[in-house]
Each structure stands twice: as structure tokens, then as C-alpha cells.
Amino acid sequence: MILVTGASGNLGSATLAALRTRGAAATGGSRTPREGMRRLDFDDHVSLDLSEVSTLVLISAGYAEDDQVVGRHAAVLDAAVRDGVRHVVYTGLTTAGDHLGFALAHRATERLVRASGLPWTILRNGLYAELFGGLLMWAEDGVESAFGDGALAAVARKDLADSAAIVAADPAGHCGRVYDLVGTPITVGQVADRLGVPHRTIGLGEYRRRLLDETPGLLPFQPPMLASIATGIRHGFLDGTAPDLAGLLGRPARDPLATAVAAASATRPEASF
Ligand SMILES: NC(=O)c1ccc[n+]([C@@H]2O[C@H](COP(=O)([O-])OP(=O)(O)OC[C@H]3O[C@@H](n4cnc5c(N)ncnc54)[C@H](OP(=O)(O)O)[C@@H]3O)[C@@H](O)[C@H]2O)c1
């Protein structure tokens, strides 16, 4: 059986749905499992029961400091070895993201995956088009961002879910492979044009100030993480393309611009201009 971790999250639930569409025998693991899923909380080691799992799709459990994220991934990989899992598929971060503030947890996890002794496949996921659109800030007369004219090789999350499902359904065909799953480069200017509004670039210092002073609910590690994404895009470090996504999917990738526009539209204030 295939088990997808983080199955209540966006990527995990879409991966599980894609596997079921393909007719694969798959279930989910989650801290908040729905019927038929296993309760799986990487912070609660007693919950890490992977018996009868042949292929583990390990969705990265981010949203914490590196030591906590790496510790979570180490615990679930230990359980995978103990319980006889035969292949692990890890959803990580695009190669171009090496300089991003949260890259280290992904690269450290890749080391753990390779050292586990289990057959593995690493999916180096590009940044979501949904994230790109969702990070635009609506102002009175348009949108603002710290991305400048930089482009992002953004990916629709569903394409990453489909890729994970394709690999998990036939893991032997992808053993020992690292796939760099990035899409077509898009800019905020293109998103703004589609939205029919102007885009204004703000400085990285102003962006960080807004994250620290005006964005309630952010955890301490998140402002530097988001600022690193902004400087990476702005200075052209995340616009490189690779053939792996379309190659795995066996079809052209979804249009990341349309996805980013939809995400930006979803945060548009109702009474806006
Ligand atoms: N490429 C990108 O642009 C991008 C953007 C944001 C995040 N990410 C990374 O990709 C992952 C999946 O993205 P997403 O869009 O699905 O994020 P999401 O919807 O916010 O979901 C967060 C995920 O983290 C899991 N998680 C958190 N703490 C966990 C724990 N203690 N034990 C087990 N699982 C835990 C959640 O699992 P349950 O709730 O089911 O337990 C859920 O799958 C994120 O966790 C993050 O590492 C990538």
C-alpha cells in the first residue's frame, strides 16, 4: 500500500486524490485523519506506524525551525526503516532554491533519505504558483510586491501532486532519481496585467518591515523565509527551467500564470477599485 503523509494539507490531499484517480491502493496519514486514514504526527513518535506500507510519500512538514523539521523527517524515516517500507518518495525543494532560508531542512532531509538504505526518489519541488500569487499585496490602486521584475519558474501545486502520484504508483521506475520540478517563468508584472491593475515594487527592507510589523500570525522563522523568497526572485535566482516536470507528467504543465492570477484574485479586497 502507498501512504501519503500530510494528507490533510494541500499537496498531500491532492497527491492522495491523484493516486486514487489512477486506481492505486493508497491511504493518507495526518495529524487530523479523515476516515480510512492513519493518524500520523511526526512530533508524536508513538503514532508513527508504517506497517503494511510499501511506498511512503513523505510530504515535507515545514512551518517550523530547521531542527524541528529535520527531527520530524528523521523520525518518520526511522519508522519507515523499522516497519519495512520498500520505497520512499520525498517532496523537497527545487535545486535553484539552495540559497533560500528554508533550503537547509530539505537538503538535510535528502541526506537522511539517501542514508536510510531504502530505495528512494527525490522530488525537488519548485515554488507554487499559488504561493507567488498569494504573496502579492493589494494596495488602494493596484498590487505591490518585493519581487521587482524577477521571474519565478512557478508550478501549479496540482502538477506537483500529479508528479508525486506518478512516481509513487511505479516507484521502481524512478529509483535513485532526483527530479527538478519547476515550471514556466512568470513575473508579477504579468500577473498584474492579467488582473488589470498596476504593480508597484517595494524594497526588501519595507517588505521585511511589513512582515514583522503588519502581518499578524507569522511565526518567527517566517519573515526571513519570505524575505529570502523575495530576494531570490527579485535577483533572478529562481527563474531557471528544467524538462523534468513535463517529462514526468507526460503532458505540458498547467499554466502557472493562470494559477497565480487565481490566487491573487482570491485575496483581492471586495471593495477594491
Ligand atoms: N513549494 C512551495 O512553494 C511550498 C510552499 C509552502 C510549503 N511548502 C512545503 O511543502 C509542504 C506541503 O505544502 P502544502 O501546500 O501541502 O502545505 P500545507 O497545506 O500548509 O500543509 C502543511 C503540511 O505539513 C504537514 N505537517 C505539519 N506538521 C506536521 C507534523 N508534525 N507531522 C506530520 N505532518 C505535519 C501537514 O500534515 P497534516 O496537517 O495532514 O498532519 C501538511 O501536509 C509544506 O509542509 C512545506 O514543507 C512548499
PDBQT file of the ligand as one rigid body, heavy atoms in Angstrom, charges set to zero:
ROOT
HETATM    1  N1  LIG A 301       6.985  24.658  -2.943  1.00  0.00    +0.000 N 
HETATM    2  C1  LIG A 301       6.324  25.618  -2.304  1.00  0.00    +0.000 C 
HETATM    3  O1  LIG A 301       6.008  26.688  -2.858  1.00  0.00    +0.000 OA
HETATM    4  C2  LIG A 301       5.904  25.403  -0.882  1.00  0.00    +0.000 A 
HETATM    5  C3  LIG A 301       5.122  26.376  -0.250  1.00  0.00    +0.000 A 
HETATM    6  C4  LIG A 301       4.725  26.149   1.057  1.00  0.00    +0.000 A 
HETATM    7  C5  LIG A 301       5.118  24.995   1.708  1.00  0.00    +0.000 A 
HETATM    8  N2  LIG A 301       5.867  24.060   1.066  1.00  0.00    +0.000 N 
HETATM    9  C6  LIG A 301       6.305  22.816   1.723  1.00  0.00    +0.000 C 
HETATM   10  O2  LIG A 301       5.553  21.770   1.142  1.00  0.00    +0.000 OA
HETATM   11  C7  LIG A 301       4.768  21.114   2.144  1.00  0.00    +0.000 C 
HETATM   12  C8  LIG A 301       3.417  20.797   1.553  1.00  0.00    +0.000 C 
HETATM   13  O3  LIG A 301       2.826  22.008   1.100  1.00  0.00    +0.000 OA
HETATM   14  P1  LIG A 301       1.280  22.260   1.275  1.00  0.00    +0.000 P 
HETATM   15  O4  LIG A 301       0.922  23.304   0.308  1.00  0.00    +0.000 OA
HETATM   16  O5  LIG A 301       0.519  20.998   1.265  1.00  0.00    +0.000 OA
HETATM   17  O6  LIG A 301       1.257  22.846   2.762  1.00  0.00    +0.000 OA
HETATM   18  P2  LIG A 301       0.010  22.935   3.731  1.00  0.00    +0.000 P 
HETATM   19  O7  LIG A 301      -1.281  22.807   3.001  1.00  0.00    +0.000 OA
HETATM   20  O8  LIG A 301       0.189  24.152   4.564  1.00  0.00    +0.000 OA
HETATM   21  O9  LIG A 301       0.166  21.661   4.674  1.00  0.00    +0.000 OA
HETATM   22  C9  LIG A 301       1.160  21.601   5.679  1.00  0.00    +0.000 C 
HETATM   23  C10 LIG A 301       1.637  20.182   5.732  1.00  0.00    +0.000 C 
HETATM   24  O10 LIG A 301       2.582  19.964   6.777  1.00  0.00    +0.000 OA
HETATM   25  C11 LIG A 301       2.211  18.745   7.443  1.00  0.00    +0.000 C 
HETATM   26  N3  LIG A 301       2.689  18.750   8.815  1.00  0.00    +0.000 N 
HETATM   27  C12 LIG A 301       2.922  19.802   9.615  1.00  0.00    +0.000 A 
HETATM   28  N4  LIG A 301       3.319  19.403  10.830  1.00  0.00    +0.000 NA
HETATM   29  C13 LIG A 301       3.349  18.054  10.792  1.00  0.00    +0.000 A 
HETATM   30  C14 LIG A 301       3.651  17.048  11.740  1.00  0.00    +0.000 A 
HETATM   31  N5  LIG A 301       4.013  17.351  12.990  1.00  0.00    +0.000 N 
HETATM   32  N6  LIG A 301       3.568  15.753  11.355  1.00  0.00    +0.000 NA
HETATM   33  C15 LIG A 301       3.175  15.427  10.115  1.00  0.00    +0.000 A 
HETATM   34  N7  LIG A 301       2.863  16.331   9.163  1.00  0.00    +0.000 NA
HETATM   35  C16 LIG A 301       2.928  17.633   9.521  1.00  0.00    +0.000 A 
HETATM   36  C17 LIG A 301       0.699  18.750   7.368  1.00  0.00    +0.000 C 
HETATM   37  O11 LIG A 301       0.170  17.467   7.605  1.00  0.00    +0.000 OA
HETATM   38  P3  LIG A 301      -1.273  17.204   8.296  1.00  0.00    +0.000 P 
HETATM   39  O12 LIG A 301      -1.952  18.511   8.512  1.00  0.00    +0.000 OA
HETATM   40  O13 LIG A 301      -2.052  16.308   7.351  1.00  0.00    +0.000 OA
HETATM   41  O14 LIG A 301      -0.951  16.483   9.552  1.00  0.00    +0.000 OA
HETATM   42  C18 LIG A 301       0.506  19.222   5.929  1.00  0.00    +0.000 C 
HETATM   43  O15 LIG A 301       0.691  18.194   4.992  1.00  0.00    +0.000 OA
HETATM   44  C19 LIG A 301       4.742  22.067   3.334  1.00  0.00    +0.000 C 
HETATM   45  O16 LIG A 301       4.607  21.355   4.554  1.00  0.00    +0.000 OA
HETATM   46  C20 LIG A 301       6.071  22.771   3.214  1.00  0.00    +0.000 C 
HETATM   47  O17 LIG A 301       7.110  21.976   3.793  1.00  0.00    +0.000 OA
HETATM   48  C21 LIG A 301       6.252  24.238  -0.207  1.00  0.00    +0.000 A 
ENDROOT
TORSDOF 0
